[in-house]
Structures are given as structure tokens and as C-alpha cells.
């Protein structure tokens, strides 16, 4: 890339030393160029607006595979700005991310990059091997990753349930219990108590509904379960899931 390496006009090596944090994030922000399954967003945190603009222009002019580069419209609570870099989700993704950090290194002197992926709090050393392992490189891989993350979140919600496994197909949860017993539930919503704000159905206290809630508590565990209309509200430590039995 012609010494993008001829750093952009006006920029010289190490001009942005100590202005950019050595940890970048991947897929923490939504793409504005397309669907998240198709476009990966790389985010740098910069200590001031002008250096952020310099980084944005350097990346946008220096790499023809970059779809878009932009600076956050405002600063965060600490006066810092974000530089967003959008890349197509292809098998070359890890190689391209590595190439960008190599170029930014010339402006900053950062030689030991680390990265975070989405909502995972862990920091990873920036190697091509780990980038390939952690970041979904294709749309299909991204879809599979979302299903895995969603399934793990639902498993954590059902932490009080004795089960062999839990699988997710669309919005259908199947809880596989010992002795080949299966319980299927349709997930309507998942979050905190605010998911019930627009629900106007009445709480069901008839004997049949009470018996169903008692049975579910016995089979699935000690959750706070309420039947509202034909739906079931499960509460676990402040997290709420709205479900229907199948």
C-alpha cells in the first residue's frame, strides 16, 4: 500500500504517540454500511478529537479494503473519541485487521496491541491466530456465533434447572432433562421487568394455571413463575423471560 506508509500528508511517524489506547474493540458497535453479519466494526479509542480525525483519515486513505472510517460525533465522559473502521466480513478479515494495526503502529509506536470482542470482558493479545479464532470471519460464522451466545445466555438464565442440555432453534427452547424428558418453550422476550410494560393480560390464578406453575417449579427449579394470559413469566435474580409452553 504505497507506504501508507507514506504516512498521510502532514503526519509523521510517532506523531500520535500516547494519543491512542493500545486496546481496540471488534463488533462492539453496529455497522452503518450494512448488516452486522456482513460488516465487521473495529473501534479505536483516542484521547482527543483532532488525533481521532488523523487516525480516521490515515485508515480511510491508506487501505482500499476499508469500507468506511468515521469518528464518533461526540466525546465520552472522559473526553475521549472513538474511531470506527468498517470491514467486509471475509476470510481475510484477521489479516486486514493486523495490517491496519501495523500501520497505526507507525503513528503511535504501539507494538503490543490487544483486542476485546463484543461483550466479552476478556482482553486478547492481537495475533492473527487469535483474531481468526475469536472473530467470526464470514456471515455464516457470525450467525453461528450469535446462536451460540444467545444459547449460553439462556443456559445461564436456567441456572437452577437440572438438565442434560439446552438447545435453541429460532425462538424455540428445548430443555433436555435426564431420562430423555424434554420440555419445549417458545421465547417471547428476555430482559428485565420492563419487558412486561406493554402486557395488559391478567394474572391467571385459576386451579389449572396454579397447577401448571407448581409443576413447572417442580420440574425446572425454584424460579418465580407467574402465568399472565397464555404466557409464563419466569424471574431469576431480576432477569425476566416471557415464555409460552409448546
C-alpha positions in Angstrom: 0.0 0.0 0.0 2.5 2.7 -1.2 3.9 3.1 2.3 0.6 4.2 3.6 3.1 4.0 4.7 4.0 7.3 3.2 2.1 8.4 6.2 -0.8 10.6 5.1 0.2 14.2 4.3 1.0 16.1 7.4 1.6 13.0 9.5 5.0 11.7 10.5 6.0 8.6 12.4 5.1 8.7 16.1 3.0 11.9 15.7 0.2 10.3 17.7 2.3 8.7 20.3 0.4 8.4 23.7 -2.8 9.5 22.0 -4.4 6.1 21.2 -5.1 3.3 23.6 -3.4 0.0 22.8 -6.7 -1.9 23.1 -9.2 -1.9 20.3 -12.7 -3.5 20.2 -14.3 -5.6 17.5 -18.1 -5.9 16.8 -19.0 -3.7 19.8 -20.8 -1.2 17.6 -23.3 -1.6 14.9 -22.3 -1.1 11.3 -23.8 1.8 9.3 -22.7 0.3 6.0 -24.7 -2.9 6.1 -25.9 -5.8 8.3 -23.6 -6.8 11.2 -23.4 -10.3 9.7 -21.8 -8.8 6.6 -19.7 -6.0 8.1 -17.2 -6.0 11.0 -16.6 -2.9 13.0 -13.2 -2.2 14.5 -13.1 0.5 17.2 -10.1 2.5 18.4 -10.3 4.8 21.5 -8.4 8.1 21.1 -7.7 10.8 23.7 -8.8 13.9 21.7 -10.8 14.8 18.6 -8.0 16.0 16.3 -5.9 12.9 16.7 -9.0 10.8 16.2 -9.6 12.6 12.8 -6.0 12.0 11.9 -6.4 8.2 12.6 -9.6 8.1 10.7 -8.2 9.8 7.6 -5.0 7.7 7.7 -7.0 4.5 7.7 -9.5 5.7 5.1 -6.9 6.8 2.7 -4.4 4.1 3.4 -6.4 0.8 2.9 -8.6 0.2 -0.1 -10.3 -2.7 1.6 -11.8 -0.4 4.3 -15.5 0.2 3.6 -15.7 3.3 5.8 -13.9 5.1 8.6 -15.5 7.6 10.9 -15.1 9.5 14.2 -17.8 9.5 16.9 -19.9 12.6 16.8 -19.2 13.4 20.5 -16.8 12.6 23.3 -17.4 10.1 26.1 -17.5 11.1 29.8 -13.6 11.2 29.8 -13.4 13.5 26.8 -12.3 10.6 24.5 -13.4 9.9 20.9 -13.9 6.7 19.0 -12.7 5.9 15.5 -14.9 3.3 13.8 -13.4 1.2 10.9 -15.8 -1.0 8.9 -14.6 -4.0 7.0 -16.3 -6.7 5.0 -16.6 -10.0 6.9 -14.5 -12.2 4.7 -11.8 -14.9 5.4 -9.2 -12.1 5.0 -10.6 -10.2 8.0 -7.9 -11.2 10.5 -5.2 -10.4 8.0 -6.7 -7.0 7.3 -7.1 -6.1 11.0 -3.5 -7.0 11.5 -2.4 -4.8 8.6 -4.3 -1.8 9.9 -2.8 -2.1 13.4 0.7 -2.4 11.8 0.1 0.9 10.0 -1.3 2.7 13.1 1.7 1.4 15.0 3.8 3.7 12.8 1.8 6.7 14.1 1.8 5.6 17.7 4.7 3.3 18.5 2.2 0.7 19.9 3.8 -2.7 19.4 1.7 -4.7 21.8 -1.9 -4.5 20.6 -4.7 -6.2 22.5 -8.4 -6.5 21.5 -11.8 -7.2 23.0 -14.6 -8.9 21.2 -18.2 -7.6 21.6 -19.4 -8.0 25.2 -16.7 -10.4 26.3 -14.7 -8.6 29.0 -11.5 -10.6 28.3 -8.6 -9.0 26.6 -6.8 -11.0 23.9 -3.3 -10.5 22.5 -3.5 -9.3 18.9 -2.2 -12.2 16.9 -3.6 -13.4 13.6 -4.3 -16.8 15.2 -6.4 -15.3 17.9 -8.2 -12.9 15.6 -9.2 -15.9 13.4 -10.3 -17.8 16.4 -12.3 -15.1 18.2 -13.8 -13.0 15.4 -16.4 -14.6 13.0 -14.8 -14.2 9.5 -17.9 -14.9 7.4 -21.6 -14.1 7.6 -22.4 -17.7 8.3 -19.8 -17.9 11.1 -21.3 -14.7 12.6 -24.8 -16.2 12.5 -23.5 -19.3 14.3 -21.7 -17.1 16.9 -24.9 -15.3 17.7 -26.8 -18.5 18.2 -24.1 -19.8 20.5 -24.0 -16.5 22.5 -27.8 -16.5 22.8 -27.9 -20.2 23.8 -25.3 -19.6 26.5 -27.3 -16.6 27.8 -30.4 -18.8 28.1 -28.5 -21.6 29.8 -27.3 -19.1 32.4 -30.9 -17.9 32.9 -32.0 -21.5 33.6 -29.1 -22.0 36.1 -31.5 -23.6 38.6 -32.6 -26.3 36.2 -31.2 -29.8 36.4 -30.7 -30.6 32.7 -28.5 -32.6 30.4 -28.5 -29.9 27.7 -30.4 -26.9 26.3 -30.8 -26.2 22.6 -32.2 -23.3 20.7 -33.9 -23.4 17.3 -35.0 -19.9 16.3 -37.0 -18.9 19.4 -37.8 -22.4 20.5 -36.0 -23.5 23.6 -35.7 -27.3 24.3 -34.6 -28.3 27.7 -33.2 -31.9 27.7 -33.7 -33.3 31.1 -32.5 -36.7 32.5 -34.2 -39.9 31.3 -35.0 -38.4 27.8 -37.5 -36.0 29.2 -37.9 -32.8 27.1 -39.6 -29.5 27.8 -40.1 -27.0 25.0 -40.8 -23.4 25.5 -41.3 -20.5 23.0 -39.3 -17.4 24.0 -41.3 -14.2 23.5 -38.9 -11.8 25.3 -35.9 -11.8 27.5 -34.6 -8.9 29.7 -35.6 -7.2 32.9 -39.1 -6.4 34.3 -39.6 -3.7 31.6 -40.4 -6.4 29.0 -43.8 -6.6 30.7 -44.7 -2.9 30.5 -46.9 -3.3 27.5 -48.5 -6.6 28.6 -52.1 -6.0 29.6 -53.2 -9.6 30.2 -54.5 -10.6 33.6 -52.6 -12.8 36.0 -54.1 -16.3 35.9 -54.9 -17.7 39.3 -57.4 -20.4 38.4 -56.7 -24.0 39.6 -55.4 -25.2 36.2 -52.9 -22.3 35.9 -51.8 -22.7 39.5 -51.3 -26.4 39.0 -49.2 -25.7 35.8 -47.0 -23.2 37.7 -46.5 -25.6 40.5 -45.5 -28.4 38.1 -43.0 -26.1 36.2 -41.4 -25.1 39.5 -41.0 -28.8 40.5 -39.6 -29.8 37.1 -37.5 -26.7 36.2 -36.4 -25.3 39.6 -37.1 -22.6 42.1 -38.0 -19.7 39.8 -40.6 -17.1 40.5 -43.2 -18.1 37.9 -46.4 -16.2 37.1 -48.9 -17.0 34.4 -50.3 -14.0 32.5 -52.8 -14.7 29.8 -51.4 -17.7 28.0 -47.8 -16.8 28.7 -45.4 -17.6 31.5 -43.2 -15.1 33.3 -40.0 -16.6 34.7 -37.9 -14.5 37.0 -34.3 -15.4 38.1 -32.5 -12.9 40.2 -34.0 -9.9 38.5 -33.8 -11.3 34.9 -37.1 -12.0 33.3 -38.1 -14.3 30.5 -41.5 -14.3 28.8 -42.4 -17.8 27.5 -45.1 -20.0 26.1 -45.3 -23.7 26.6 -45.4 -25.8 23.4 
